[in-house]
Amino acid sequence: CARCHGPDGTSVQALVPNLAGQNPFYLLEQTERFADGRRTDYVMTPLAKRFTAEDKVLLAIFYSAQVPKAGPTNAALVDQGRARYQANCVTCHGPRAHGDATFPRLAGQRMEYLRHRLFQLKQQPPSPNATPMVAMARPPGRRPR
């Protein structure tokens, strides 16, 4: 895990999420989704399939206990981002973007990762197993009602 997510859960690659401080139930659920095919990634899917149940639980506990580290930000975009977050994200991800057992922590994620993940979600077709973010990533006029 450390090769991509860093030894302390702080990603060492721009397009890989930080796991430090994520809710352990959220982390466990995502690992299960990679393992059973509800979520796919060319690196994570084969890894998750090899993890035992104990591996998954221990990894989730380890990463949730790590202290998140804020990455670089673009000060000129902070206020715009805050306004968009309040309008679109706060209901699920919380007032401080710390997430919960169902929704991921966004606070401390790399800007590049968030941009990339939103683009991925926007391209994904809606399905019964899809995360609610598949619909939310679409522009407001194109979201299902």
DSSP file (Angstrom, degrees, kcal/mol; ACC not computed):
  #  RESIDUE AA STRUCTURE BP1 BP2  ACC     N-H-->O    O-->H-N    N-H-->O    O-->H-N    TCO  KAPPA ALPHA  PHI   PSI    X-CA   Y-CA   Z-CA
    1    1 A C    >>        0   0    0      0, 0.0     4,-2.9     0, 0.0     3,-1.2   0.000 360.0 360.0 360.0 -37.8    0.0    0.0    0.0
    2    2 A A  H 3>  +     0   0    0      1,-0.3     4,-1.4     3,-0.2     6,-0.1   0.772 360.0  71.8 -63.2 -27.7    2.8    2.4    0.9
    3    3 A R  H 34 S+     0   0    0      1,-0.2    -1,-0.3     2,-0.2     9,-0.1   0.882 121.1  11.9 -55.9 -38.4    4.2    2.5   -2.6
    4    4 A C  H <4 S+     0   0    0     -3,-1.2     8,-2.0     2,-0.1     9,-0.7   0.808 136.3  40.2-106.1 -43.5    1.1    4.6   -3.7
    5    5 A H  H  < S-     0   0    0     -4,-2.9    14,-0.4     6,-0.2    -3,-0.2   0.473 108.1-118.0 -90.7  -2.6   -0.7    5.7   -0.6
    6    6 A G    ><  -     0   0    0     -4,-1.4     3,-1.4    -5,-0.4    -3,-0.1   0.234  28.3 -82.6  80.8 153.0    2.5    6.5    1.4
    7    7 A P  T 3  S+     0   0    0      0, 0.0    -1,-0.2     0, 0.0    -5,-0.1   0.747 132.0  36.4 -64.1 -23.3    3.7    4.9    4.6
    8    8 A D  T 3  S-     0   0    0      2,-0.3    -2,-0.1    -6,-0.1     3,-0.1   0.194 124.9 -94.2-113.9  15.2    1.4    7.2    6.7
    9    9 A G  S <  S+     0   0    0     -3,-1.4    10,-2.2     1,-0.3    11,-1.7   0.478  88.6 125.7  86.5   1.7   -1.5    7.3    4.3
   10   10 A T        -     0   0    0      8,-0.2    -2,-0.3     9,-0.2    -1,-0.3  -0.862  67.0-117.4 -95.7 113.5   -0.4   10.5    2.6
   11   11 A S        -     0   0    0     -2,-0.8    -6,-0.2     1,-0.1     7,-0.1  -0.074  19.7-161.5 -54.2 143.1   -0.3    9.7   -1.1
   12   12 A V  S    S+     0   0    0     -8,-2.0     2,-0.4   -10,-0.1    -1,-0.1   0.364  76.8  64.8-102.8   1.2    3.0    9.9   -2.9
   13   13 A Q  S >  S-     0   0    0     -9,-0.7     3,-1.7     3,-0.2   100,-0.1  -0.984  81.0-131.0-128.2 138.2    1.3   10.2   -6.3
   14   14 A A  T 3  S+     0   0    0     -2,-0.4    99,-0.3     1,-0.3    -1,-0.1   0.799 105.8  43.9 -58.5 -34.6   -0.9   13.0   -7.5
   15   15 A L  T 3  S+     0   0    0     97,-0.1    -1,-0.3    98,-0.1    -4,-0.0   0.226  96.2  89.2-100.3  14.8   -3.8   10.8   -8.7
   16   16 A V  S <  S-     0   0    0     -3,-1.7    94,-0.2   -12,-0.1    -3,-0.2  -0.931  79.6-116.7-112.2 134.1   -3.9    8.5   -5.7
   17   17 A P        -     0   0    0      0, 0.0     2,-0.4     0, 0.0    -4,-0.1  -0.320  20.2-116.2 -72.4 150.8   -6.1    9.3   -2.7
   18   18 A N        -     0   0    0      1,-0.1    -8,-0.2    -8,-0.1   -12,-0.1  -0.682  24.8-171.7 -75.8 135.6   -4.8   10.0    0.8
   19   19 A L    >   +     0   0    0    -10,-2.2     3,-2.1   -14,-0.4    -9,-0.2   0.586  45.3 117.2-103.9 -16.1   -6.1    7.4    3.2
   20   20 A A  T 3  S+     0   0    0    -11,-1.7    44,-0.2     1,-0.3    47,-0.1  -0.306  86.6   6.5 -57.4 128.3   -4.9    9.0    6.4
   21   21 A G  T 3  S+     0   0    0     42,-2.0    -1,-0.3    45,-0.3    43,-0.2   0.448  90.4 143.4  80.9   0.0   -7.8    9.9    8.6
   22   22 A Q    <   -     0   0    0     -3,-2.1    -1,-0.3    41,-0.3    44,-0.1  -0.400  64.5 -93.4 -68.7 152.2  -10.5    8.2    6.5
   23   23 A N     >  -     0   0    0     77,-0.3     4,-2.4    75,-0.2     5,-0.2  -0.465  31.0-134.3 -63.0 132.5  -13.3    6.5    8.4
   24   24 A P  H  > S+     0   0    0      0, 0.0     4,-2.5     0, 0.0     5,-0.2   0.848 105.0  52.9 -63.0 -33.0  -12.4    2.8    8.9
   25   25 A F  H  > S+     0   0    0      2,-0.2     4,-2.3     1,-0.2     5,-0.2   0.889 109.5  49.1 -68.6 -37.5  -15.9    1.7    7.8
   26   26 A Y  H  > S+     0   0    0      2,-0.2     4,-2.4     1,-0.2     5,-0.2   0.941 112.3  48.2 -63.8 -47.1  -15.6    3.7    4.6
   27   27 A L  H  X S+     0   0    0     -4,-2.4     4,-2.3     1,-0.2    -2,-0.2   0.915 112.0  49.2 -60.5 -43.8  -12.2    2.3    3.9
   28   28 A L  H  X S+     0   0    0     -4,-2.5     4,-2.3     1,-0.2    -1,-0.2   0.923 110.8  50.0 -62.3 -44.8  -13.4   -1.3    4.5
   29   29 A E  H  X S+     0   0    0     -4,-2.3     4,-2.3     1,-0.2    -1,-0.2   0.903 110.7  49.3 -61.6 -41.8  -16.4   -0.8    2.3
   30   30 A Q  H  X S+     0   0    0     -4,-2.4     4,-2.3     2,-0.2    -1,-0.2   0.898 109.8  51.0 -66.9 -38.9  -14.3    0.5   -0.6
   31   31 A T  H  X S+     0   0    0     -4,-2.3     4,-2.3     1,-0.2    -1,-0.2   0.908 110.8  49.7 -62.9 -40.6  -11.8   -2.4   -0.3
   32   32 A E  H  X S+     0   0    0     -4,-2.3     4,-2.4     2,-0.2     6,-0.3   0.902 108.7  52.9 -62.7 -41.1  -14.8   -4.7   -0.4
   33   33 A R  H  X>S+     0   0    0     -4,-2.3     6,-2.0     1,-0.2     5,-0.9   0.895 110.6  46.6 -63.5 -40.1  -16.1   -2.9   -3.5
   34   34 A F  H  <5S+     0   0    0     -4,-2.3     3,-0.5     4,-0.2    -1,-0.2   0.914 113.0  50.7 -65.3 -41.1  -12.7   -3.3   -5.3
   35   35 A A  H  <5S+     0   0    0     -4,-2.3    -2,-0.2     1,-0.2    -1,-0.2   0.863 116.1  38.8 -67.0 -37.1  -12.6   -7.0   -4.3
   36   36 A D  H  <5S-     0   0    0     -4,-2.4    -1,-0.2    -5,-0.1    -2,-0.2   0.427 113.8-109.3 -98.6   3.2  -16.0   -7.9   -5.5
   37   37 A G  T  <5S+     0   0    0     -4,-0.8    -3,-0.2    -3,-0.5    -4,-0.1   0.441  86.1 117.1  90.9  -1.1  -16.0   -5.8   -8.7
   38   38 A R  S   <S+     0   0    0     -5,-0.9     2,-0.4    -6,-0.3    -4,-0.2   0.762  89.1  29.5 -70.0 -21.7  -18.5   -3.1   -7.8
   39   39 A R  S    S-     0   0    0     -6,-2.0    -2,-0.4    -7,-0.1     2,-0.4  -0.996  83.1-159.4-132.8 138.9  -15.6   -0.7   -8.1
   40   40 A T        +     0   0    0     -2,-0.4     2,-0.3    -3,-0.1    -6,-0.1  -0.938  21.0 157.2-127.7 146.5  -12.7   -1.2  -10.5
   41   41 A D     >  -     0   0    0     -2,-0.4     4,-2.1    -7,-0.1    -2,-0.1  -0.931  43.9-123.9-159.1 139.3   -9.1    0.0  -10.7
   42   42 A Y  T  4 S+     0   0    0     -2,-0.3    -1,-0.0     1,-0.2    -2,-0.0   0.728 111.4  29.0 -65.2 -20.5   -6.2   -1.7  -12.5
   43   43 A V  T  > S+     0   0    0      2,-0.1     4,-1.4     3,-0.1    -1,-0.2   0.833 123.4  44.3 -99.1 -50.3   -4.1   -1.7   -9.3
   44   44 A M  H  > S+     0   0    0      1,-0.2     4,-3.2     2,-0.2     5,-0.3   0.853 104.3  61.4 -69.6 -36.4   -6.6   -1.9   -6.5
   45   45 A T  H  X S+     0   0    0     -4,-2.1     4,-1.8     1,-0.2    -1,-0.2   0.956 108.9  40.2 -60.4 -52.9   -8.9   -4.5   -7.9
   46   46 A P  H  > S+     0   0    0      0, 0.0     4,-0.9     0, 0.0    -1,-0.2   0.883 117.5  50.3 -64.8 -34.6   -6.3   -7.3   -8.0
   47   47 A L  H >X S+     0   0    0     -4,-1.4     3,-1.1     1,-0.2     4,-1.0   0.954 109.7  49.3 -64.1 -49.1   -4.8   -6.3   -4.7
   48   48 A A  H 3< S+     0   0    0     -4,-3.2     3,-0.4     1,-0.3    -1,-0.2   0.836 105.3  58.6 -62.0 -32.9   -8.2   -6.2   -2.9
   49   49 A K  H 3< S+     0   0    0     -4,-1.8    -1,-0.3    -5,-0.3    -2,-0.2   0.786 106.7  49.0 -66.5 -26.1   -9.0   -9.6   -4.3
   50   50 A R  H << S+     0   0    0     -3,-1.1    -1,-0.2    -4,-0.9    -2,-0.2   0.688  89.4 101.1 -86.8 -19.3   -5.9  -11.0   -2.6
   51   51 A F     <  -     0   0    0     -4,-1.0     2,-0.1    -3,-0.4    -3,-0.0  -0.402  68.1-134.7 -68.8 139.4   -6.6   -9.4    0.8
   52   52 A T     >  -     0   0    0     -2,-0.1     4,-2.2     1,-0.1     5,-0.2  -0.397  30.8-102.9 -78.8 168.9   -8.0  -11.6    3.6
   53   53 A A  H  > S+     0   0    0      1,-0.2     4,-2.0     2,-0.2     5,-0.2   0.903 126.1  51.3 -59.1 -40.9  -10.9  -10.3    5.7
   54   54 A E  H  > S+     0   0    0      1,-0.2     4,-2.8     2,-0.2     5,-0.2   0.910 106.6  53.5 -64.4 -42.0   -8.4   -9.7    8.5
   55   55 A D  H  > S+     0   0    0      1,-0.2     4,-2.7     2,-0.2     5,-0.2   0.933 108.9  49.8 -55.0 -47.5   -6.0   -7.8    6.1
   56   56 A K  H  X S+     0   0    0     -4,-2.2     4,-2.1     1,-0.2    -1,-0.2   0.911 113.1  45.1 -61.2 -44.9   -8.9   -5.5    5.1
   57   57 A V  H  X S+     0   0    0     -4,-2.0     4,-2.4     2,-0.2    -1,-0.2   0.938 114.2  48.1 -65.9 -46.9   -9.9   -4.7    8.6
   58   58 A L  H  X S+     0   0    0     -4,-2.8     4,-2.6     1,-0.2    -2,-0.2   0.895 112.2  49.1 -63.4 -40.2   -6.3   -4.1    9.8
   59   59 A L  H  X S+     0   0    0     -4,-2.7     4,-2.7    -5,-0.2     5,-0.3   0.922 111.1  50.1 -64.2 -43.5   -5.5   -1.8    6.9
   60   60 A A  H  X S+     0   0    0     -4,-2.1     4,-2.0    -5,-0.2    -2,-0.2   0.916 113.3  45.7 -61.5 -43.3   -8.7    0.2    7.5
   61   61 A I  H  X S+     0   0    0     -4,-2.4     4,-1.4     2,-0.2    -2,-0.2   0.924 113.2  50.3 -65.9 -44.6   -7.9    0.6   11.1
   62   62 A F  H >X S+     0   0    0     -4,-2.6     4,-0.5    -5,-0.2     3,-0.5   0.960 114.3  42.0 -58.9 -53.5   -4.3    1.5   10.4
   63   63 A Y  H >< S+     0   0    0     -4,-2.7   -42,-2.0     1,-0.2     3,-1.0   0.857 110.9  55.8 -67.3 -34.3   -5.0    4.2    7.8
   64   64 A S  H 3< S+     0   0    0     -4,-2.0    -1,-0.2    -5,-0.3    -2,-0.2   0.809 105.2  54.4 -66.9 -26.8   -7.9    5.7    9.8
   65   65 A A  H << S+     0   0    0     -4,-1.4    -1,-0.2    -3,-0.5    -2,-0.2   0.589  88.6  98.8 -82.3 -10.7   -5.6    6.2   12.8
   66   66 A Q  S << S-     0   0    0     -3,-1.0   -45,-0.3    -4,-0.5   -57,-0.0  -0.460  80.1-114.7 -78.3 151.2   -3.1    8.2   10.7
   67   67 A V        -     0   0    0     -2,-0.1   -47,-0.1   -47,-0.1    -1,-0.1  -0.751  30.1-126.2 -88.5 122.0   -3.1   12.0   10.9
   68   68 A P        -     0   0    0      0, 0.0     2,-0.5     0, 0.0    40,-0.1  -0.350  18.4-148.8 -66.8 147.0   -4.0   13.6    7.6
   69   69 A K        -     0   0    0     39,-0.2     2,-0.2   -49,-0.1   -49,-0.1  -0.975  15.7-124.3-119.1 127.3   -1.6   16.2    6.2
   70   70 A A        -     0   0    0     -2,-0.5     3,-0.1     1,-0.1    39,-0.1  -0.455  26.0-147.5 -69.7 138.4   -2.9   19.1    4.1
   71   71 A G        -     0   0    0     38,-0.2    37,-0.1     1,-0.2    -1,-0.1  -0.274  38.2 -59.7 -93.4-175.0   -1.3   19.4    0.7
   72   72 A P        -     0   0    0      0, 0.0    39,-0.4     0, 0.0     2,-0.3  -0.359  55.5-164.6 -66.9 146.5   -0.7   22.5   -1.3
   73   73 A T        -     0   0    0     -3,-0.1     2,-0.8    37,-0.1     3,-0.1  -0.875  25.7-119.8-127.5 162.8   -3.6   24.7   -2.1
   74   74 A N    >>  -     0   0    0     -2,-0.3     3,-2.1     1,-0.2     4,-0.8  -0.890  22.3-159.6-102.2 102.6   -4.3   27.5   -4.6
   75   75 A A  H >> S+     0   0    0     -2,-0.8     3,-0.7     1,-0.3     4,-0.5   0.803  88.2  61.8 -55.7 -33.1   -5.3   30.4   -2.3
   76   76 A A  H 34 S+     0   0    0      1,-0.2     4,-0.3     2,-0.1    -1,-0.3   0.748 109.3  42.0 -65.8 -22.8   -7.0   32.2   -5.2
   77   77 A L  H <> S+     0   0    0     -3,-2.1     4,-2.8     1,-0.1    -1,-0.2   0.521  88.6  90.6-101.5  -6.7   -9.5   29.3   -5.6
   78   78 A V  H <X S+     0   0    0     -4,-0.8     4,-2.7    -3,-0.7     5,-0.2   0.922  88.9  45.6 -59.1 -48.9  -10.2   28.6   -1.9
   79   79 A D  H  X S+     0   0    0     -4,-0.5     4,-2.2     2,-0.2    -1,-0.2   0.906 114.4  48.7 -64.4 -41.0  -13.2   30.9   -1.6
   80   80 A Q  H  > S+     0   0    0     -4,-0.3     4,-2.2     1,-0.2    -1,-0.2   0.932 113.3  47.9 -61.2 -45.3  -14.7   29.6   -4.8
   81   81 A G  H  X S+     0   0    0     -4,-2.8     4,-2.8     1,-0.2    -2,-0.2   0.893 109.2  53.1 -62.9 -41.1  -14.2   26.1   -3.7
   82   82 A R  H  X S+     0   0    0     -4,-2.7     4,-2.6    -5,-0.2    -1,-0.2   0.921 109.4  49.2 -61.2 -44.2  -15.7   26.8   -0.3
   83   83 A A  H  X S+     0   0    0     -4,-2.2     4,-1.8     2,-0.2    -2,-0.2   0.913 113.8  45.4 -62.8 -43.5  -18.8   28.2   -1.9
   84   84 A R  H  X S+     0   0    0     -4,-2.2     4,-2.3     2,-0.2     5,-0.4   0.898 112.1  52.1 -66.8 -40.0  -19.2   25.2   -4.2
   85   85 A Y  H  X>S+     0   0    0     -4,-2.8     4,-2.9     1,-0.2     5,-1.9   0.945 110.1  48.4 -60.4 -48.2  -18.6   22.8   -1.4
   86   86 A Q  H  <5S+     0   0    0     -4,-2.6    -1,-0.2     1,-0.2    -2,-0.2   0.867 116.1  44.4 -61.0 -36.8  -21.3   24.5    0.8
   87   87 A A  H  <5S+     0   0    0     -4,-1.8    -1,-0.2    -5,-0.2    -2,-0.2   0.815 132.4  13.5 -77.5 -31.4  -23.7   24.4   -2.1
   88   88 A N  H  <5S+     0   0    0     -4,-2.3    -3,-0.2    -5,-0.1    -2,-0.2   0.665 128.8  30.6-121.3 -22.1  -23.1   20.8   -3.3
   89   89 A C  T >X5S+     0   0    0     -4,-2.9     4,-2.6    -5,-0.4     3,-1.0   0.709  86.8  84.2-120.2 -26.9  -21.1   18.7   -0.9
   90   90 A V  H 3><S+     0   0    0     -5,-1.9     4,-1.7     1,-0.3    -4,-0.1   0.797  84.2  64.3 -59.6 -32.8  -21.6   19.6    2.8
   91   91 A T  H 34 S+     0   0    0      1,-0.2    -1,-0.3    -5,-0.2    -2,-0.1   0.898 119.0  22.4 -59.0 -41.6  -24.8   17.5    3.2
   92   92 A C  H <4 S+     0   0    0     -3,-1.0    11,-0.2    -4,-0.1    -2,-0.2   0.868 130.2  39.9 -93.3 -42.6  -22.9   14.2    2.6
   93   93 A H  H  < S-     0   0    0     -4,-2.6     6,-2.7     1,-0.2     5,-0.3   0.529 108.0-120.1 -92.2  -6.2  -19.2   15.0    3.4
   94   94 A G    ><  -     0   0    0     -4,-1.7     3,-1.2    -5,-0.4    -1,-0.2   0.048  31.1 -69.4  90.5 162.7  -19.9   17.2    6.5
   95   95 A P  T 3  S+     0   0    0      0, 0.0    -1,-0.2     0, 0.0    -5,-0.1   0.746 135.2  35.5 -64.4 -24.9  -19.2   20.8    7.4
   96   96 A R  T 3  S-     0   0    0     -3,-0.2    -2,-0.1    -6,-0.1    11,-0.1   0.286 111.8-114.7-111.0   9.7  -15.4   20.2    7.7
   97   97 A A  S <  S+     0   0    0     -3,-1.2    10,-2.7    -7,-0.1     9,-2.2   0.795  75.8 131.7  64.0  31.4  -15.2   17.7    4.8
   98   98 A H        -     0   0    0     -5,-0.3     7,-0.2     7,-0.2   -75,-0.2   0.545  49.5-156.6 -90.2  -8.1  -14.3   14.8    7.2
   99   99 A G        -     0   0    0     -6,-2.7     2,-0.2     5,-0.2    -1,-0.2  -0.112   2.6-129.1  66.6-166.6  -16.8   12.4    5.8
  100  100 A D        -     0   0    0      3,-3.0   -77,-0.3   -77,-0.1   -74,-0.1  -0.782  46.7 -52.7-159.6-158.1  -18.2    9.4    7.7
  101  101 A A  S    S+     0   0    0     -2,-0.2   -72,-0.2     1,-0.2    -2,-0.0   0.756 136.2  32.2 -66.2 -23.8  -18.8    5.7    7.3
  102  102 A T  S    S+     0   0    0      1,-0.2    -1,-0.2   -10,-0.1    -9,-0.1   0.785 119.0  47.7-101.4 -36.2  -20.6    6.2    4.0
  103  103 A F  S    S-     0   0    0    -11,-0.2    -3,-3.0     1,-0.0   -80,-0.2  -0.894  84.5-114.6-116.1 138.7  -18.9    9.2    2.5
  104  104 A P        -     0   0    0      0, 0.0     2,-0.4     0, 0.0    -5,-0.2  -0.247  28.5-103.5 -72.9 155.5  -15.1    9.8    2.2
  105  105 A R        +     0   0    0     -7,-0.2    -7,-0.2     1,-0.2    -8,-0.1  -0.617  34.5 179.5 -69.0 128.9  -13.1   12.5    3.9
  106  106 A L    >   +     0   0    0     -9,-2.2     3,-2.2    -2,-0.4    -8,-0.2   0.670  49.3 103.2-102.9 -26.7  -12.3   15.2    1.3
  107  107 A A  T 3  S+     0   0    0    -10,-2.7     3,-0.1     1,-0.3   -10,-0.0  -0.376  90.9  16.5 -59.5 127.9  -10.3   17.4    3.7
  108  108 A G  T 3  S+     0   0    0      1,-0.3    -1,-0.3    -2,-0.1   -39,-0.2   0.366  91.1 134.8  90.5  -5.1   -6.6   17.0    2.9
  109  109 A Q    <   -     0   0    0     -3,-2.2    -1,-0.3     1,-0.1   -38,-0.2  -0.456  64.0-100.4 -74.0 151.6   -7.0   15.3   -0.5
  110  110 A R     >  -     0   0    0    -94,-0.2     4,-2.3     1,-0.1     5,-0.2  -0.465  22.0-130.0 -69.5 141.1   -4.8   16.5   -3.3
  111  111 A M  H  > S+     0   0    0    -39,-0.4     4,-2.5     1,-0.2     5,-0.2   0.891 108.7  53.8 -57.1 -42.0   -6.5   18.9   -5.7
  112  112 A E  H  > S+     0   0    0      1,-0.2     4,-2.4     2,-0.2    -1,-0.2   0.897 108.4  49.1 -62.9 -41.0   -5.3   16.7   -8.7
  113  113 A Y  H  > S+     0   0    0    -99,-0.3     4,-3.0     2,-0.2     5,-0.2   0.943 111.6  48.3 -64.7 -46.9   -6.8   13.6   -7.2
  114  114 A L  H  X S+     0   0    0     -4,-2.3     4,-2.4     1,-0.2     5,-0.2   0.913 113.0  48.1 -61.3 -43.0  -10.2   15.3   -6.6
  115  115 A R  H  X S+     0   0    0     -4,-2.5     4,-2.0    -5,-0.2    -1,-0.2   0.935 114.4  46.2 -61.4 -46.7  -10.3   16.7  -10.1
  116  116 A H  H  X S+     0   0    0     -4,-2.4     4,-2.4    -5,-0.2    -2,-0.2   0.910 112.6  49.6 -63.2 -44.3   -9.4   13.3  -11.6
  117  117 A R  H  X S+     0   0    0     -4,-3.0     4,-2.5     2,-0.2    -1,-0.2   0.896 109.9  50.6 -65.4 -40.7  -11.9   11.4   -9.5
  118  118 A L  H  X S+     0   0    0     -4,-2.4     4,-2.4    -5,-0.2    -1,-0.2   0.902 110.1  50.6 -63.1 -40.3  -14.7   13.8  -10.4
  119  119 A F  H  X S+     0   0    0     -4,-2.0     4,-1.5    -5,-0.2    -2,-0.2   0.930 110.4  49.7 -62.3 -44.7  -13.9   13.4  -14.1
  120  120 A Q  H  X S+     0   0    0     -4,-2.4     4,-0.9     1,-0.2     3,-0.3   0.930 112.6  47.1 -57.9 -46.4  -14.0    9.6  -13.7
  121  121 A L  H >< S+     0   0    0     -4,-2.5     3,-0.6     1,-0.2    -1,-0.2   0.875 107.8  56.0 -65.1 -37.8  -17.3    9.8  -11.9
  122  122 A K  H 3< S+     0   0    0     -4,-2.4    -1,-0.2     1,-0.2    -2,-0.2   0.834 109.1  47.6 -62.6 -33.2  -18.7   12.1  -14.6
  123  123 A Q  H 3< S+     0   0    0     -4,-1.5    -1,-0.2    -3,-0.3    -2,-0.2   0.642  91.5  99.1 -82.5 -16.2  -17.9    9.6  -17.3
  124  124 A Q  S << S-     0   0    0     -4,-0.9     3,-0.1    -3,-0.6    -3,-0.0  -0.527  75.7-124.0 -77.8 133.3  -19.4    6.6  -15.5
  125  125 A P        -     0   0    0      0, 0.0    -1,-0.1     0, 0.0    -2,-0.1  -0.502  34.4 -99.8 -73.5 145.7  -22.9    5.5  -16.5
  126  126 A P        +     0   0    0      0, 0.0     3,-0.0     0, 0.0     5,-0.0  -0.348  53.1 163.1 -61.6 144.3  -25.5    5.4  -13.8
  127  127 A S    >   -     0   0    0      4,-0.1     3,-1.4    -3,-0.1     7,-0.1  -0.969  52.8-100.9-155.0 163.4  -26.2    1.9  -12.4
  128  128 A P  T 3  S+     0   0    0      0, 0.0    -1,-0.0     0, 0.0     0, 0.0   0.816 123.4  45.5 -59.0 -30.3  -27.8    0.4   -9.3
  129  129 A N  T 3  S+     0   0    0      2,-0.0     2,-0.0    -3,-0.0   -91,-0.0   0.471  89.7 115.6 -91.2  -2.0  -24.3   -0.2   -7.7
  130  130 A A  S <  S-     0   0    0     -3,-1.4   -91,-0.1     1,-0.1     5,-0.0  -0.322  72.0-110.1 -70.9 149.2  -23.0    3.2   -8.6
  131  131 A T    >   -     0   0    0      1,-0.1     3,-2.0    -2,-0.0     4,-0.4  -0.414  30.3-112.0 -67.4 151.7  -22.0    5.7   -5.9
  132  132 A P  T >> S+     0   0    0      0, 0.0     4,-1.9     0, 0.0     3,-0.7   0.735 113.2  75.7 -58.6 -19.4  -24.3    8.7   -5.6
  133  133 A M  H 3> S+     0   0    0      1,-0.2     4,-2.3     2,-0.2     5,-0.2   0.723  78.0  71.4 -66.7 -20.7  -21.4   10.7   -6.8
  134  134 A V  H <4 S+     0   0    0     -3,-2.0     4,-0.3     1,-0.2    -1,-0.2   0.927 107.8  36.0 -59.8 -43.0  -22.0    9.5  -10.4
  135  135 A A  H X4 S+     0   0    0     -3,-0.7     3,-1.2    -4,-0.4    -2,-0.2   0.901 116.6  53.4 -75.1 -41.5  -25.1   11.7  -10.5
  136  136 A M  H 3< S+     0   0    0     -4,-1.9    -2,-0.2     1,-0.3    -1,-0.2   0.792  99.2  63.2 -66.4 -27.8  -23.5   14.5   -8.5
  137  137 A A  T 3< S+     0   0    0     -4,-2.3    -1,-0.3    -5,-0.1   -15,-0.2   0.687  88.0  88.6 -72.3 -16.8  -20.5   14.8  -10.7
  138  138 A R  S <  S-     0   0    0     -3,-1.2     5,-0.1    -4,-0.3   -15,-0.0  -0.461  97.2 -89.4 -77.6 153.5  -22.7   15.8  -13.7
  139  139 A P    >   -     0   0    0      0, 0.0     3,-2.4     0, 0.0     4,-0.4  -0.298  44.9-105.5 -58.9 149.5  -23.6   19.4  -14.2
  140  140 A P  G >  S+     0   0    0      0, 0.0     3,-1.0     0, 0.0    -2,-0.1   0.809 119.7  54.1 -50.0 -38.3  -26.8   20.5  -12.3
  141  141 A G  G 3  S+     0   0    0      1,-0.2    -3,-0.0     0, 0.0     0, 0.0   0.651 110.4  47.6 -72.1 -14.0  -28.9   20.6  -15.5
  142  142 A R  G <  S+     0   0    0     -3,-2.4    -1,-0.2    -7,-0.1    -4,-0.1   0.272  84.9 112.6-110.7   9.2  -27.9   17.0  -16.4
  143  143 A R  S <  S-     0   0    0     -3,-1.0    -7,-0.1    -4,-0.4    -8,-0.1  -0.579  73.5-108.6 -81.9 144.0  -28.5   15.3  -13.0
  144  144 A P              0   0    0      0, 0.0    -1,-0.1     0, 0.0    -2,-0.1  -0.393 360.0 360.0 -67.7 151.0  -31.3   12.8  -12.6
  145  145 A R              0   0    0     -2,-0.1    -2,-0.0     0, 0.0     0, 0.0   0.417 360.0 360.0 -98.4 360.0  -34.3   14.0  -10.6
